């Protein structure tokens, strides 16, 4: 199932995030935070807050390879369960 079909309330911000990420040249967390100040890095996973902390966008990052892989779009409640850390 498409991530945005499951979370229609996050669609506009997720699409806006995609535009920023696609145009970026992020080489480190500090670069990411210039565009997304509340982003966090947990291991090799970037976490972005969408819709004023209502959703968490979890993205696998390789700064060296300049790649991002969207892994999940979770509600705050789902994120707090920390099940995502098993595959992050």
BELHU-V164740 format. One record per pair of residues at least 6 apart in sequence whose C-alpha atoms are under 8 Angstrom apart, sorted by the first residue. I is the first residue (numbers start at 1). GAP is how many residues later the second one is. D is the distance in Angstrom with one decimal. If there is no record, write none. Layout:
# BELHU-V164740
[[I & GAP & D] [I & GAP & D]]
This chain:
# BELHU-V164740
[[3 & 69 & 7.3] [3 & 70 & 6.4] [4 & 6 & 7.0] [4 & 7 & 5.6] [7 & 66 & 7.7] [9 & 42 & 8.0] [10 & 40 & 6.7] [10 & 41 & 6.4] [10 & 45 & 7.2] [13 & 37 & 6.3] [13 & 38 & 6.9] [14 & 36 & 7.2] [20 & 15 & 7.5] [25 & 6 & 7.9] [25 & 41 & 7.4] [26 & 6 & 5.8] [26 & 37 & 6.7] [26 & 40 & 7.2] [27 & 36 & 5.0] [27 & 37 & 7.0] [27 & 39 & 7.3] [28 & 35 & 6.4] [29 & 10 & 8.0] [29 & 11 & 7.6] [29 & 12 & 6.9] [32 & 7 & 7.1] [33 & 6 & 6.0] [36 & 12 & 7.6] [38 & 10 & 6.9] [38 & 11 & 6.9] [39 & 7 & 6.7] [39 & 8 & 5.6] [39 & 9 & 4.8] [39 & 10 & 7.0] [40 & 6 & 5.6] [40 & 7 & 5.1] [40 & 8 & 6.8] [41 & 6 & 6.3] [43 & 45 & 7.6] [44 & 16 & 5.8] [44 & 17 & 5.6] [44 & 18 & 7.0] [44 & 44 & 7.3] [45 & 13 & 6.6] [45 & 14 & 5.5] [45 & 15 & 4.4] [45 & 16 & 5.8] [45 & 43 & 6.2] [46 & 12 & 5.9] [46 & 13 & 5.1] [46 & 14 & 6.2] [46 & 15 & 6.6] [47 & 9 & 6.4] [47 & 10 & 5.7] [47 & 11 & 4.8] [47 & 12 & 6.4] [48 & 8 & 5.6] [48 & 9 & 5.0] [48 & 10 & 6.6] [49 & 6 & 5.9] [49 & 7 & 4.9] [49 & 8 & 6.4] [50 & 6 & 6.0] [50 & 7 & 7.0] [53 & 23 & 6.8] [54 & 21 & 6.0] [54 & 22 & 5.5] [55 & 18 & 6.7] [55 & 19 & 5.5] [55 & 20 & 4.4] [55 & 21 & 5.3] [56 & 16 & 7.9] [56 & 17 & 5.7] [56 & 18 & 5.1] [56 & 19 & 6.2] [56 & 20 & 6.4] [56 & 23 & 6.8] [57 & 13 & 7.5] [57 & 14 & 7.8] [57 & 15 & 5.9] [57 & 16 & 4.6] [57 & 17 & 6.5] [58 & 12 & 6.2] [58 & 13 & 5.6] [58 & 14 & 5.1] [58 & 15 & 6.3] [58 & 16 & 7.9] [59 & 9 & 6.2] [59 & 10 & 5.4] [59 & 11 & 4.4] [59 & 12 & 5.3] [59 & 13 & 7.1] [60 & 8 & 5.6] [60 & 9 & 5.0] [60 & 10 & 6.4] [60 & 11 & 6.6] [60 & 28 & 7.4] [61 & 6 & 5.9] [61 & 7 & 4.7] [61 & 8 & 6.5] [62 & 6 & 6.6]]
